[in-house]
Amino acid sequence: MSDQRRDRLDQPREPGRVQLPKFDPEAFGRWSESIARYMGTAKFIVYMTVVIAGWFAYNSLAPAGLKRFDPYPYQFLTLILSLQASYAAPLILLAQNRQADRDRLAMEEDRRRAAMQKADTEFLAREIAALRIALGEVATRDFLRSELSRLADELDEAASRREKRARMDEA
């Protein structure tokens, strides 16, 4: 019902409800970051220096026939620079806050990845330890050779004992 009432021009608005313009905070944040990035470049400083030098030159050295719009105390320039600073400071702070948020998210992602890597490393360490234990129980090539040579020696001894017994039985 309130939507119908709002659209009707023959009905007064509800008192105390001020309709503020709506804006996309993300788009505004991106815009403020682009301005803050531009203001942090040497290009901006050079352009600003050229504009201020031109302002000084025109208002100080202009011929008498031309009207100087901001004479010596340069109050209008001071006002413009103050206005620029009053808008630049909050835009820079907004950009810094957004960067801090991105840094915080990146740090959380790094912590998550580090925890996953630690868990993976611990799992692999346990698997390697299990393989070492299992390999300790597996017969190795050297162990098999030593056992076979020991068995061959035992068989040779048994064969020589049988031969001795066979000789004693014959005699």
N, C-alpha and C positions, 0 to 999 in steps of 0.2 A: 504494500500500500504506500510506503514511503517513496518508492520509485515513481509511482503514478503522481504523487503529490509534488515531487520535485520537478517533473516534466510539465506540470500545469502552470501556466502563466497567470491564471486568475486566482491562484492561492498564494498567500504570503509564505516566505521561507520560515523555517523554524528558527526562533531566536537563539543566538549564541553559537550557531554553527557557521564557522567561517570555512569556506571552501578554498583550500590552498592548492596551487597548481601541483600536479603530480609529475614526478621525474623518475627516471631510472637511476638508482644510486650507483649501479655498476658502470653505466655509461658516463655518469658524472665523474666517477673515480678515475676511469680511463682518461677522460679529458683533462682532469687535474694533474694526473701523472705526466701526460704529454707536455703540459705547460711547465711543470716543475722540471722535467728533463731538459726542455729547451732553455729554461732560465739558468740551468747549470752548465751551459756550454760557453765556450769562448766566443762563439758567433754572437750570442746574445749580448755579452759584455762589450764586444766591439761595436755592435749596432747601437747599443745604449750610449756608449761613449761618443759615437759620431753624432747621435741626435742631441745629446747634451752640449757637445762642443758647437754644433750648429746653432742651437738655441742661444748659447752665450755669444757666439759671434754675431748673429743677427741682431740680438737685443743690445749688444754693446757697440758694434761697429757699423750698424746700418746707417746709410746717409740720412741727413736731416729730412729729406723729402719723404722717406718711407716711415710709416708709423711703427714704432716699436711696441709690440703688444705686451711685453713683460720687462719693464725697465729694471735698473740695477738690482734692487734687492731680490729679484727673481722669485717673487712670491708665488706666481702661478706655476713656475717650474717646481717649487717646493711642494705645492699642493698636489701636482700631478705625481711626483715621486712618492709622496706620502700615500696617495691613493693606490699607486701601484704596489707599494710595500704592504698596505693593509689587505690587499687581495692576494698578494703572493704568499704571505706567511701562512694563512690557513690552507691554501692549495698545496704548499710544500708539506705542511703537517699531515694533510690528508694523504698525500702520496707516500709519506714516510710510514703512516699507519698501515696503509695497504701493503707496503713492502714488508713491514714487520709481520703482518698476517701471513704473507706468502712465505716469509722465512720460517715462521712458526710451523706452517704446514709442511714445508720441506724438511724441517728438523724432525717432525713427528714421523714423516715417511722414512727418513734416514734411520731413525730409531727402530721403526718397524722392520725395515730391511736388515738392519744389524742383528736384531733379535732372531729373525728368520735364518740368517747366515750362521749365527751362533748355534741355533738348534740343528741346522744341517750339519755343521762341523762336529757337534757332539754326537749326532747320529752316525756320521761316517767314522768317527773315532771308535764308537762302540762296535760298529761293524768290523773295522780293522782288527780290534782286539778279539772279537769273536772268531775271525778268520785265523788269527795267530794261534788261538787256543785250539781251533779245529785242526790246523796244520801241525800243531804239536802232537796230536794224536794220530796223524796220518804217517804211514811209513814213507820215509824218504828214500831216494835212490841209494845213498850211502848206507842207510840202515839195512835195506834189502841186500845189498852186496855183502855187508858184514855178516848178516844172518845166513846167506847162502854159503859163504866161505866157511862159516862155523859148522853148518850142516854137512858140507863136503868133507871137512876135517873129521867130523864125527863118523860119517859113513866110511871114510878111509880107515879110521881106527877100528871100527866094527869089522870091516873086511879083513884087516890084518889080524884081528883076534880070531876070526873064523878060520883063517888060514893056519894060525898057530894051533888051534884046537884040532883042525883037520890033520895036521902033521903029527900031533901028539896021539891022536886016535889011530893013525896008521902005524905008528911006531910001537 
